[in-house]
Every structure is written in C-alpha cells, then in structure tokens.
C-alpha cells in the first residue's frame, strides 16, 4: 500500500467500441436440443452447412447439445451466421443467432 507521500499512477484504460449496421460483426449460432434428431442426422447437417466442420467436431457438438441442452456451433460474421442458422433450421434444428 502506498504511503501518503508516494504519488499513485492511475493506469490508462481504453475501450474498443464498434458501432454500425451489423456488417462485419461477430455472431454466434446456437443449436438447442430437441430430442427429434439422431446424432447422425445432426452430424450430417453440421458437416453440410457449417464451414470447416469435421465429423469428430460435429459429434462433439451433438453430444454437448444432447447432454447440456445447447451449444454454440458457429461464430462468424452476422450475415454468414444468419445463413448457417437458416440452413440448419431448414433441416429441422432449433437454432438462434446471437
């Protein structure tokens, strides 16, 4: 603890604030458990519609959704997240973009 005669240095803080219409911002696609698809169906949908998805990663996500109720399956630009979510929803999955 500084003594009263020792001056204190207050650290400078900076904050990165982004404002705009949404292009370029990161969004997350969350898939919720619905108990109406098999692991294989979910894995196939993930591998077909999520960029760079692998079967092992798709299985891991499907397991997490089954046991925890939800999982973030994609993070990326909002426009791309909306596209991924729409395709997964078209396959019958319960999804939301955050």
Secondary structure as UniProt FT lines:
FT   TURN            4..5
FT   TURN            23..24
FT   STRAND          26..32
FT   HELIX           39..49
FT   TURN            51..52
FT   HELIX           55..68
FT   STRAND          70..77
FT   HELIX           78..90
FT   TURN            91..92
FT   STRAND          94..97
//
